[in-house]
Amino acid sequence: MVKSILRDVIDVRRVQMRDTKSYCGILLDDNNRKPLCRLRFNREQNYLGLFDEEKNEETVPIEDIEDIYKYADRIIAMVEVYDS
């Protein structure tokens, strides 16, 4: 889903996923210093972790996986921060 959001912005081959115990990280250029978002689906309530320019994470609850599209502008903004 994140790749489809970024399809018109960058080459989606640059978007990689790394799974950890507590979250699934979506990274730019497979670099853990360039997080785009984090997915937390291990509990009753699912969360999407979004980052700002200082890489501070904000977690927002999501009801459905499709809710990620509501935050497309924030994910795109992170790519622009890293590529500037």
N, CA, C and O atoms as a Tinker XYZ file with bonds, in Angstrom:
   336  protein
     1  N      0.811000   -1.181000    0.000000    73     2
     2  CA     0.000000    0.000000    0.000000    64     1     3
     3  C      0.866000    1.261000    0.000000    63     2     4     5
     4  O      0.565000    2.222000   -0.708000    81     3
     5  N      1.935000    1.257000    0.789000    73     3     6
     6  CA     2.832000    2.411000    0.821000    64     5     7
     7  C      3.492000    2.593000   -0.544000    63     6     8     9
     8  O      3.669000    3.720000   -1.006000    81     7
     9  N      3.850000    1.500000   -1.180000    73     7    10
    10  CA     4.441000    1.599000   -2.520000    64     9    11
    11  C      3.459000    2.213000   -3.502000    63    10    12    13
    12  O      3.861000    3.008000   -4.352000    81    11
    13  N      2.191000    1.868000   -3.407000    73    11    14
    14  CA     1.223000    2.442000   -4.336000    64    13    15
    15  C      1.037000    3.938000   -4.065000    63    14    16    17
    16  O      0.790000    4.702000   -4.998000    81    15
    17  N      1.150000    4.361000   -2.824000    73    15    18
    18  CA     1.075000    5.783000   -2.493000    64    17    19
    19  C      2.244000    6.537000   -3.120000    63    18    20    21
    20  O      2.083000    7.658000   -3.603000    81    19
    21  N      3.419000    5.914000   -3.107000    73    19    22
    22  CA     4.637000    6.588000   -3.565000    64    21    23
    23  C      4.948000    6.372000   -5.041000    63    22    24    25
    24  O      5.920000    6.931000   -5.551000    81    23
    25  N      4.159000    5.589000   -5.724000    73    23    26
    26  CA     4.424000    5.219000   -7.109000    64    25    27
    27  C      4.677000    6.407000   -8.029000    63    26    28    29
    28  O      5.532000    6.322000   -8.910000    81    27
    29  N      3.965000    7.499000   -7.848000    73    27    30
    30  CA     4.126000    8.668000   -8.721000    64    29    31
    31  C      5.218000    9.618000   -8.237000    63    30    32    33
    32  O      5.525000   10.601000   -8.911000    81    31
    33  N      5.806000    9.333000   -7.074000    73    31    34
    34  CA     6.777000   10.242000   -6.477000    64    33    35
    35  C      8.211000    9.754000   -6.677000    63    34    36    37
    36  O      9.098000   10.538000   -7.015000    81    35
    37  N      8.434000    8.453000   -6.464000    73    35    38
    38  CA     9.779000    7.873000   -6.564000    64    37    39
    39  C      9.700000    6.484000   -7.202000    63    38    40    41
    40  O      8.615000    5.944000   -7.413000    81    39
    41  N     10.852000    5.928000   -7.499000    73    39    42
    42  CA    10.946000    4.545000   -7.955000    64    41    43
    43  C     10.631000    3.656000   -6.750000    63    42    44    45
    44  O     11.356000    3.686000   -5.756000    81    43
    45  N      9.570000    2.877000   -6.830000    73    43    46
    46  CA     9.123000    2.098000   -5.672000    64    45    47
    47  C     10.110000    1.008000   -5.256000    63    46    48    49
    48  O      9.976000    0.440000   -4.172000    81    47
    49  N     11.088000    0.713000   -6.089000    73    47    50
    50  CA    12.116000   -0.245000   -5.680000    64    49    51
    51  C     12.966000    0.305000   -4.535000    63    50    52    53
    52  O     13.694000   -0.442000   -3.882000    81    51
    53  N     12.871000    1.606000   -4.298000    73    51    54
    54  CA    13.598000    2.220000   -3.184000    64    53    55
    55  C     12.901000    1.985000   -1.842000    63    54    56    57
    56  O     13.507000    2.198000   -0.792000    81    55
    57  N     11.658000    1.556000   -1.859000    73    55    58
    58  CA    10.871000    1.351000   -0.642000    64    57    59
    59  C     11.022000   -0.098000   -0.200000    63    58    60    61
    60  O     10.730000   -1.025000   -0.954000    81    59
    61  N     11.483000   -0.277000    1.033000    73    59    62
    62  CA    11.726000   -1.612000    1.574000    64    61    63
    63  C     11.009000   -1.782000    2.911000    63    62    64    65
    64  O     10.695000   -0.810000    3.598000    81    63
    65  N     10.762000   -3.033000    3.257000    73    63    66
    66  CA    10.121000   -3.359000    4.518000    64    65    67
    67  C     11.088000   -4.151000    5.389000    63    66    68    69
    68  O     11.778000   -5.049000    4.907000    81    67
    69  N     11.134000   -3.812000    6.674000    73    67    70
    70  CA    11.893000   -4.590000    7.647000    64    69    71
    71  C     10.963000   -4.905000    8.806000    63    70    72    73
    72  O     10.370000   -4.011000    9.409000    81    71
    73  N     10.849000   -6.175000    9.101000    73    71    74
    74  CA     9.975000   -6.619000   10.177000    64    73    75
    75  C     10.789000   -6.783000   11.453000    63    74    76    77
    76  O     11.861000   -7.387000   11.436000    81    75
    77  N     10.284000   -6.247000   12.557000    73    75    78
    78  CA    10.904000   -6.423000   13.869000    64    77    79
    79  C      9.867000   -7.060000   14.789000    63    78    80    81
    80  O      8.749000   -7.357000   14.366000    81    79
    81  N     10.240000   -7.266000   16.038000    73    79    82
    82  CA     9.291000   -7.866000   16.977000    64    81    83
    83  C      8.072000   -6.990000   17.231000    63    82    84    85
    84  O      6.954000   -7.492000   17.342000    81    83
    85  N      8.287000   -5.683000   17.323000    73    83    86
    86  CA     7.190000   -4.812000   17.739000    64    85    87
    87  C      6.522000   -4.038000   16.607000    63    86    88    89
    88  O      5.433000   -3.498000   16.805000    81    87
    89  N      7.138000   -3.966000   15.430000    73    87    90
    90  CA     6.537000   -3.232000   14.325000    64    89    91
    91  C      7.138000   -3.682000   13.001000    63    90    92    93
    92  O      8.151000   -4.380000   12.960000    81    91
    93  N      6.496000   -3.270000   11.935000    73    91    94
    94  CA     6.992000   -3.487000   10.588000    64    93    95
    95  C      7.413000   -2.115000   10.062000    63    94    96    97
    96  O      6.574000   -1.229000    9.895000    81    95
    97  N      8.684000   -1.942000    9.806000    73    95    98
    98  CA     9.194000   -0.652000    9.358000    64    97    99
    99  C      9.223000   -0.558000    7.842000    63    98   100   101
   100  O      9.680000   -1.475000    7.160000    81    99
   101  N      8.733000    0.553000    7.324000    73    99   102
   102  CA     8.794000    0.833000    5.894000    64   101   103
   103  C      9.866000    1.904000    5.718000    63   102   104   105
   104  O      9.742000    3.013000    6.236000    81   103
   105  N     10.926000    1.554000    4.975000    73   103   106
   106  CA    12.114000    2.401000    4.875000    64   105   107
   107  C     12.379000    2.843000    3.449000    63   106   108   109
   108  O     11.994000    2.173000    2.491000    81   107
   109  N     13.041000    3.978000    3.324000    73   107   110
   110  CA    13.508000    4.453000    2.031000    64   109   111
   111  C     14.942000    3.980000    1.857000    63   110   112   113
   112  O     15.759000    4.137000    2.765000    81   111
   113  N     15.253000    3.414000    0.723000    73   111   114
   114  CA    16.596000    2.924000    0.382000    64   113   115
   115  C     17.114000    1.866000    1.358000    63   114   116   117
   116  O     18.325000    1.729000    1.537000    81   115
   117  N     16.208000    1.120000    1.989000    73   115   118
   118  CA    16.563000    0.075000    2.963000    64   117   119
   119  C     17.501000    0.612000    4.033000    63   118   120   121
   120  O     18.405000   -0.090000    4.487000    81   119
   121  N     17.282000    1.861000    4.436000    73   119   122
   122  CA    18.128000    2.548000    5.401000    64   121   123
   123  C     17.299000    2.842000    6.643000    63   122   124   125
   124  O     16.312000    3.574000    6.570000    81   123
   125  N     17.695000    2.271000    7.796000    73   123   126
   126  CA    16.904000    2.476000    9.010000    64   125   127
   127  C     16.965000    3.917000    9.518000    63   126   128   129
   128  O     16.271000    4.258000   10.476000    81   127
   129  N     17.774000    4.757000    8.899000    73   127   130
   130  CA    17.790000    6.178000    9.231000    64   129   131
   131  C     16.829000    6.978000    8.352000    63   130   132   133
   132  O     16.738000    8.199000    8.473000    81   131
   133  N     16.117000    6.281000    7.470000    73   131   134
   134  CA    15.136000    6.919000    6.590000    64   133   135
   135  C     13.778000    6.220000    6.698000    63   134   136   137
   136  O     13.267000    5.684000    5.715000    81   135
   137  N     13.198000    6.234000    7.912000    73   135   138
   138  CA    11.883000    5.585000    8.048000    64   137   139
   139  C     10.778000    6.406000    7.396000    63   138   140   141
   140  O     10.734000    7.628000    7.540000    81   139
   141  N      9.897000    5.735000    6.688000    73   139   142
   142  CA     8.737000    6.398000    6.090000    64   141   143
   143  C      7.521000    6.260000    6.995000    63   142   144   145
   144  O      6.781000    7.222000    7.203000    81   143
   145  N      7.320000    5.066000    7.529000    73   143   146
   146  CA     6.238000    4.826000    8.476000    64   145   147
   147  C      6.487000    3.479000    9.154000    63   146   148   149
   148  O      7.362000    2.714000    8.750000    81   147
   149  N      5.709000    3.215000   10.179000    73   147   150
   150  CA     5.765000    1.930000   10.879000    64   149   151
   151  C      4.354000    1.392000   11.032000    63   150   152   153
   152  O      3.408000    2.140000   11.279000    81   151
   153  N      4.232000    0.101000   10.882000    73   151   154
   154  CA     2.936000   -0.568000   11.010000    64   153   155
   155  C      2.969000   -1.439000   12.257000    63   154   156   157
   156  O      3.867000   -2.263000   12.427000    81   155
   157  N      1.990000   -1.251000   13.119000    73   155   158
   158  CA     1.886000   -2.056000   14.339000    64   157   159
   159  C      0.532000   -2.765000   14.320000    63   158   160   161
   160  O     -0.512000   -2.165000   14.575000    81   159
   161  N      0.586000   -4.052000   14.012000    73   159   162
   162  CA    -0.637000   -4.838000   13.884000    64   161   163
   163  C     -0.664000   -6.010000   14.871000    63   162   164   165
   164  O     -1.398000   -6.975000   14.656000    81   163
   165  N      0.115000   -5.940000   15.938000    73   163   166
   166  CA     0.238000   -7.061000   16.878000    64   165   167
   167  C     -0.751000   -7.009000   18.030000    63   166   168   169
   168  O     -0.740000   -7.906000   18.874000    81   167
   169  N     -1.590000   -6.012000   18.098000    73   167   170
   170  CA    -2.534000   -5.867000   19.199000    64   169   171
   171  C     -3.960000   -5.795000   18.663000    63   170   172   173
   172  O     -4.194000   -5.858000   17.456000    81   171
   173  N     -4.899000   -5.661000   19.584000    73   171   174
   174  CA    -6.297000   -5.508000   19.155000    64   173   175
   175  C     -6.473000   -4.263000   18.302000    63   174   176   177
   176  O     -7.141000   -4.294000   17.269000    81   175
   177  N     -5.866000   -3.163000   18.745000    73   175   178
   178  CA    -5.919000   -1.902000   17.998000    64   177   179
   179  C     -4.690000   -1.810000   17.100000    63   178   180   181
   180  O     -3.565000   -1.971000   17.574000    81   179
   181  N     -4.890000   -1.558000   15.827000    73   179   182
   182  CA    -3.779000   -1.386000   14.888000    64   181   183
   183  C     -3.359000    0.082000   14.858000    63   182   184   185
   184  O     -4.181000    0.986000   15.010000    81   183
   185  N     -2.054000    0.295000   14.657000    73   183   186
   186  CA    -1.509000    1.650000   14.638000    64   185   187
   187  C     -0.611000    1.848000   13.428000    63   186   188   189
   188  O      0.024000    0.918000   12.931000    81   187
   189  N     -0.582000    3.095000   12.974000    73   187   190
   190  CA     0.333000    3.532000   11.938000    64   189   191
   191  C      1.245000    4.569000   12.572000    63   190   192   193
   192  O      0.769000    5.548000   13.147000    81   191
   193  N      2.550000    4.360000   12.471000    73   191   194
   194  CA     3.510000    5.328000   12.988000    64   193   195
   195  C      3.965000    6.236000   11.862000    63   194   196   197
   196  O      4.444000    5.769000   10.830000    81   195
   197  N      3.811000    7.541000   12.066000    73   195   198
   198  CA     4.187000    8.536000   11.065000    64   197   199
   199  C      5.286000    9.433000   11.635000    63   198   200   201
   200  O      5.343000    9.667000   12.843000    81   199
   201  N      6.142000    9.924000   10.773000    73   199   202
   202  CA     7.290000   10.711000   11.214000    64   201   203
   203  C      7.184000   12.148000   10.732000    63   202   204   205
   204  O      6.564000   12.443000    9.710000    81   203
   205  N      7.825000   13.053000   11.520000    73   203   206
   206  CA     7.942000   14.441000   11.085000    64   205   207
   207  C      9.384000   14.685000   10.629000    63   206   208   209
   208  O     10.189000   13.755000   10.576000    81   207
   209  N      9.699000   15.918000   10.308000    73   207   210
   210  CA    11.018000   16.242000    9.761000    64   209   211
   211  C     12.162000   15.933000   10.719000    63   210   212   213
   212  O     13.280000   15.666000   10.278000    81   211
   213  N     11.896000   15.967000   12.040000    73   211   214
   214  CA    12.929000   15.635000   13.031000    64   213   215
   215  C     12.927000   14.156000   13.391000    63   214   216   217
   216  O     13.607000   13.737000   14.328000    81   215
   217  N     12.167000   13.375000   12.651000    73   215   218
   218  CA    12.029000   11.925000   12.838000    64   217   219
   219  C     11.352000   11.554000   14.164000    63   218   220   221
   220  O     11.576000   10.472000   14.705000    81   219
   221  N     10.529000   12.460000   14.672000    73   219   222
   222  CA     9.700000   12.134000   15.825000    64   221   223
   223  C      8.508000   11.340000   15.314000    63   222   224   225
   224  O      7.876000   11.701000   14.321000    81   223
   225  N      8.217000   10.260000   16.011000    73   223   226
   226  CA     7.127000    9.390000   15.569000    64   225   227
   227  C      5.822000    9.727000   16.276000    63   226   228   229
   228  O      5.786000    9.923000   17.491000    81   227
   229  N      4.765000    9.789000   15.500000    73   227   230
   230  CA     3.412000    9.935000   16.024000    64   229   231
   231  C      2.651000    8.673000   15.628000    63   230   232   233
   232  O      2.605000    8.320000   14.449000    81   231
   233  N      2.057000    7.997000   16.599000    73   231   234
   234  CA     1.273000    6.809000   16.269000    64   233   235
   235  C     -0.201000    7.189000   16.228000    63   234   236   237
   236  O     -0.725000    7.843000   17.130000    81   235
   237  N     -0.845000    6.761000   15.163000    73   235   238
   238  CA    -2.273000    7.030000   14.998000    64   237   239
   239  C     -3.006000    5.698000   14.872000    63   238   240   241
   240  O     -2.556000    4.805000   14.153000    81   239
   241  N     -4.130000    5.563000   15.568000    73   239   242
   242  CA    -4.900000    4.319000   15.452000    64   241   243
   243  C     -5.571000    4.235000   14.091000    63   242   244   245
   244  O     -6.059000    5.234000   13.561000    81   243
   245  N     -5.588000    3.039000   13.536000    73   243   246
   246  CA    -6.303000    2.808000   12.282000    64   245   247
   247  C     -7.234000    1.618000   12.476000    63   246   248   249
   248  O     -6.892000    0.643000   13.145000    81   247
   249  N     -8.390000    1.715000   11.891000    73   247   250
   250  CA    -9.386000    0.649000   11.997000    64   249   251
   251  C     -9.199000   -0.398000   10.913000    63   250   252   253
   252  O     -9.436000   -1.586000   11.136000    81   251
   253  N     -8.774000    0.047000    9.744000    73   251   254
   254  CA    -8.667000   -0.816000    8.582000    64   253   255
   255  C     -7.376000   -0.487000    7.853000    63   254   256   257
   256  O     -6.913000    0.653000    7.894000    81   255
   257  N     -6.803000   -1.452000    7.199000    73   255   258
   258  CA    -5.560000   -1.236000    6.460000    64   257   259
   259  C     -5.701000   -0.126000    5.424000    63   258   260   261
   260  O     -4.730000    0.571000    5.127000    81   259
   261  N     -6.892000    0.042000    4.875000    73   259   262
   262  CA    -7.146000    1.089000    3.885000    64   261   263
   263  C     -6.976000    2.492000    4.474000    63   262   264   265
   264  O     -6.798000    3.456000    3.730000    81   263
   265  N     -7.029000    2.614000    5.800000    73   263   266
   266  CA    -6.864000    3.920000    6.446000    64   265   267
   267  C     -5.483000    4.518000    6.191000    63   266   268   269
   268  O     -5.293000    5.720000    6.373000    81   267
   269  N     -4.531000    3.713000    5.777000    73   267   270
   270  CA    -3.185000    4.218000    5.477000    64   269   271
   271  C     -3.259000    5.280000    4.382000    63   270   272   273
   272  O     -2.481000    6.233000    4.397000    81   271
   273  N     -4.166000    5.130000    3.450000    73   271   274
   274  CA    -4.306000    6.114000    2.367000    64   273   275
   275  C     -4.673000    7.507000    2.884000    63   274   276   277
   276  O     -4.373000    8.503000    2.225000    81   275
   277  N     -5.312000    7.592000    4.045000    73   275   278
   278  CA    -5.665000    8.895000    4.618000    64   277   279
   279  C     -4.417000    9.701000    4.983000    63   278   280   281
   280  O     -4.471000   10.926000    5.094000    81   279
   281  N     -3.306000    9.009000    5.168000    73   279   282
   282  CA    -2.065000    9.657000    5.601000    64   281   283
   283  C     -1.020000    9.699000    4.484000    63   282   284   285
   284  O      0.171000    9.866000    4.747000    81   283
   285  N     -1.468000    9.550000    3.254000    73   283   286
   286  CA    -0.560000    9.527000    2.103000    64   285   287
   287  C      0.297000   10.787000    2.033000    63   286   288   289
   288  O      1.486000   10.709000    1.724000    81   287
   289  N     -0.292000   11.941000    2.316000    73   287   290
   290  CA     0.461000   13.185000    2.222000    64   289   291
   291  C      1.626000   13.228000    3.205000    63   290   292   293
   292  O      2.672000   13.797000    2.893000    81   291
   293  N      1.463000   12.641000    4.381000    73   291   294
   294  CA     2.547000   12.623000    5.373000    64   293   295
   295  C      3.659000   11.660000    4.959000    63   294   296   297
   296  O      4.836000   11.929000    5.200000    81   295
   297  N      3.293000   10.552000    4.344000    73   295   298
   298  CA     4.302000    9.599000    3.873000    64   297   299
   299  C      5.083000   10.212000    2.714000    63   298   300   301
   300  O      6.307000   10.092000    2.658000    81   299
   301  N      4.391000   10.860000    1.802000    73   299   302
   302  CA     5.050000   11.528000    0.682000    64   301   303
   303  C      5.968000   12.644000    1.188000    63   302   304   305
   304  O      7.058000   12.840000    0.653000    81   303
   305  N      5.534000   13.363000    2.202000    73   303   306
   306  CA     6.350000   14.446000    2.757000    64   305   307
   307  C      7.677000   13.933000    3.296000    63   306   308   309
   308  O      8.692000   14.622000    3.193000    81   307
   309  N      7.684000   12.737000    3.868000    73   307   310
   310  CA     8.945000   12.186000    4.385000    64   309   311
   311  C      9.907000   11.868000    3.263000    63   310   312   313
   312  O     11.109000   12.084000    3.414000    81   311
   313  N      9.421000   11.363000    2.142000    73   311   314
   314  CA    10.294000   11.115000    0.996000    64   313   315
   315  C     10.910000   12.422000    0.542000    63   314   316   317
   316  O     12.101000   12.481000    0.238000    81   315
   317  N     10.109000   13.464000    0.496000    73   315   318
   318  CA    10.616000   14.772000    0.080000    64   317   319
   319  C     11.669000   15.307000    1.042000    63   318   320   321
   320  O     12.619000   15.961000    0.612000    81   319
   321  N     11.515000   15.041000    2.335000    73   319   322
   322  CA    12.522000   15.458000    3.318000    64   321   323
   323  C     13.841000   14.740000    3.054000    63   322   324   325
   324  O     14.897000   15.371000    3.048000    81   323
   325  N     13.791000   13.445000    2.840000    73   323   326
   326  CA    15.012000   12.669000    2.626000    64   325   327
   327  C     15.669000   12.977000    1.290000    63   326   328   329
   328  O     16.895000   12.931000    1.188000    81   327
   329  N     14.895000   13.286000    0.276000    73   327   330
   330  CA    15.450000   13.529000   -1.049000    64   329   331
   331  C     15.813000   14.994000   -1.310000    63   330   332   333
   332  O     16.263000   15.332000   -2.404000    81   331
   333  N     15.622000   15.859000   -0.321000    73   331   334
   334  CA    15.958000   17.276000   -0.539000    64   333   335
   335  C     17.408000   17.578000   -0.195000    63   334   336
   336  O     17.848000   18.720000   -0.323000    81   335
